Amino acid sequence: MVSGLRRIGLIAGRELRADARHPDGAVAAMTFMAALVLLESLIVGPQVARDTLVAPALYWIALLFAAIVVTTRSFDRELEDDALDGVLAMPGGADALYGGKLVSLAATLGLVAVVGGVVEMALLDLAVALPGHLALAVVIGTAALPAVVVLDVALTVRLRARAVLVPILALPVLLPQLVAATNAVAAALAGDAVASLAWSGLLVAIALVYATLGLTIAGTAIE
């Protein structure tokens, strides 16, 4: 177990160093998320976009696609350097690759989530009744996304059509999580502490299920 955690740490550290040297993936995700939030707001209209349920939904949809952008770039880097097969050849390499990508994506996505949240709040002039509950819901929801996104990108990494396939695979699985995250944030914006904590608790349960499932099947699925 210690050896497995060490391998995950090595992969995660390598990913974070690569992101620091070549931040194009994170920058692209931030730009993409900001543009998508703006576009979604224009499509539904400013008044509708300010609704306490609509604004969080727009945020999570944009963050999901940003997560796909970051993860896809991360795996593209593996293919460009011919490093993927080398990692998979290690003992427990597939599990280490999945776990390392989870950790690194969660860290990068945290930064993207903060930038996207600031952009949306400034763009829509949103008032936050419970900042602490809002932060809790965003942290849990952001940490829960990588489990499914990394697995879906890994499954389609060698396919030309993965840009189309990943959203198709991820959205149905993540729908309960997106609903829970949207309601948790909406309750925090509206000032309903009990509802926000309840939805956040459900979000934790969903995230644990997805993470456990991903760690169970990732090795076999990737290989």
Helices and strands as residue ranges (DSSP letters): H 2-21, H 24-44, H 46-49, H 54-80, H 84-89, H 93-124, H 131-144, H 146-155, H 162-190, H 193-222
